[in-house]
Amino acid sequence: MAEALIFHYREQHTLLCRANPLIKFLTVLILCLVLIRVSLAGVLLIALILCMAAALQKLPITHYKRELRFFAFLMAMILLTEYLAHQDILLSAAAALRFFCIILCGMLVADATAPDDLARSLGNLLDRIPFVQGSVVASTIELTLSILPLIFDASLEVVTARKARLERRRNPYTAITSLSSAIFSLLLDKAQELSLALEARNFDPARKRPGLPYSASDLVLLVFTALVAAGALML
């Protein structure tokens, strides 16, 4: 079986894991809005803070190197296209670093937030909105977040199996088509297994679940995020 890699939840006793999922997503929203407006110096500050947070969270970056190649390619493309458009290396570097910060935010939130905890918190919030079935929306988001990591697992599993069989195809088109077909087929199998598991547990997306309480960790996270955002805007 493939290892649980990028965008998987890992249960830990850290500040980020103890924080309420809604607070974590609020902090990410604040940082993303600030990233749009700040200069390169502000982006560098946010990137530094996020790297420190990744170190405190003990994010296993070295285990993610296979998946991170795709994001590294996108980052390089952003850097190149921004430079061709503006002929300014500082603007190009700022755009690439913004993308890096957004991806790192997603990795941190996914690493520290269980999909069912997010559904419990989000469902209770959305239920207060008239004509909105909060529990159903939250359950849909929970299933989406649970399925997304399967893509990386399936890709790693297929590639590892082909390497073990010493399969080599000289035609790039044939290799890509064959690999994509194998990954898609494996994803369908995993999706069917997940569906059967949910049926066995009598999963009901409309069932209301108790929300999660707020704690001192939420206040610390919000205050620290506000300070970082203010500092980045002043640079």
N, C-alpha and C positions, 0 to 999 in steps of 0.2 A: 504494500500500500504506500501511496505517496505521503510524504511528511506534510504536516500543517505548516505552511509558510506564510507568505505575505497576506495581509488583510485577514488574519485569523485572530480570534480572541485568545488571550493567555491570562489565566486567573493569577493575579498577584496582589500583594498587599502594599500597593503604592498609593500616593496621593491621587494620581489620575484614575486609578481603578476604583478608589473609594468615592470619587465624585459622582454626583447624579448625572445620568446621560444627557439630560436636557441642558445642564450647565456646561457640559463638555462641548455640545454642539453650539451653544451660544458663544462660547469663547472662540471656537473655530470661525463662526460667522463674523465676530468682531475682527479677528485677525485678517480674514479674507477681505473685508471691507477696507481695513486700514492699508492692506497691501496695494490696493488699487490706487491710493492717493500718495503714498510716501515715495521719497526719492531712493536712490541706490543705497545711501547710508542707512535709511530706515529699514529697507529690505534686508540689508546685512545684519542689522540688529535683531530683527525677527528671526532670521535664519539661524543666528547664533543661539538665541534662546531656545528655538525648537531643537537644535542639535543637543543642547544641554538637557532638554526634557527627554530626548530619545536616549541619552546616556543614563539618566535617572530611571527611566522606564526599562532599561536594559534591553532595548530593542535589538534583536539579533540581525543586524544589517548584513553581516557576512553570510547568513543563511538565505538572504533575499537576492543575492547577486544575479541569479539567473533571471528572476522576474524584473529586477531593476534595469536590465539592459534595455527593455522596451521603453521605460520612462527616460532613461539616459538618451536614447535615440530621439525621443520627442523633444527633450530639452535642447539637444544639439540643433534640431530643426528650428525650434523657436529662436535660438540664438542666431542662426544663419539667416532666417527670413527677416527677423527684425533688423539685422545689420544691413541687409540688402535694401530694405525699405527706407531706413532712416540714415544710413551711413554714420551711425554713432555707436561706438562700442559700449559706452556706458549705459545707454538706453537698452541695448541688446542684452547686456549682462543683467540689468535689472529685470527685464522680462523673463529671462531664463531662471533667475533666482526666485521670482514670484511663483513660477510653475513648481520649482523645487519645494518651496515652502508649503504650497497647497497639497502636494503629494505627501510630504512629511506629516502634515496635519491629519490627513486621511489615515496614514499608517498608524499614528499615535492613537487616534480615536478608535480605530478598528482593533488595535492591540489591547486597549483598556476597556472596551465596552462590549458586553455580551448582547447579542441581538434581542434576546428575550427581555433583558433589563430595559433596553431602549423602547421596546414595544409596550412594556408596562408603564413607563413614564410618559411616553408620547400619547398612548391611548387615553390616559386619564386627562391629559391636557386637551386633546381634540374633542373629547366627549362634551366639553363645555361649550363648544361651538354649535349653534343651532343647525339642524339638518345635516350634520356631519356624523357619520358612524365612525367615531374615533377608534374603536377597537378593531374594526375591519381594516382601516387605513394603516394602523400600527402593525397589524399582523401581516399585511402585504409587504410593508417595509422590512419587517423581521425576516420574512421568507426570502426577500430579495438579497438582503445582506448575508443570509445563510448560503445562498446559491452562488453568489459572486466568487467566493474563495474556491469553489469547486472547479472553476475554469482553470485556475493556476494549478490545482492539484491534478486535474486530468491532463493538462499539458505536460507537467513534469513526469507523470506516470507513463504516458505514451512515449515520450522522448527517452526515458530511462529504459523502458522495455526494448525499444528499437536499438539502443546502443548495446544492450546485453545480447541481442541477437546479431550484432555486427551488421546491421542493415545499412546499405549505402546505395543511394540513387544518384546517378550522374546528371540526370535531367532535372533542373531546378523546379520546373512547372509540375512534373510528376511527383517530386518529393513533397512540395508544398500541398498539392491536392491530396495526396495520400495521407499526409500528417493531419491536415485539417479534417478530413473525413474520419480518421481514427479518433481524434479528440472529440468531435461532435457526437460520434457514436457512444463514446465512453460517458460523455455528459448526459446523454439521454438515459443511459443505464443508472447513473448516479441520481438523476432527477426522479426516476421511477422508484428507486430505493427510498428516497426521501418521502415521496408521496405515500408509499406503503407504510412507512414508519409513522407518518402523521395520522393515517387512517387507523393504525393499530392503537394509537394513543387517543383516539376520538377527538382529534384537534378541531376546535370550533373557532374560526376567526372572529366571530361576533361576541365571544365570551369575554366579559369584563374581568380584568385582572387588577389586583391592588397595585397602586403606584409605589414608587420608592421614596423614602424620606430624604430630606435635605440635611446636610451636616456642615460642620466647620470646614471641611475640605472644599466644599462648594464656594464658601466665602473667600477662602484663601486663593482659590483658582481664579475667581472673578476679579479680585483686587489685583492680583499679580498680572493678569491679562490686561486690565485697564492701565496699569503702570507701564507695561511694555508698549501698548498702543499709543499712549501719550508720549512716551520717549521717542518712538519711531516717527510720530508726526512732527515732533519738534526738530528732528535732525534735518 
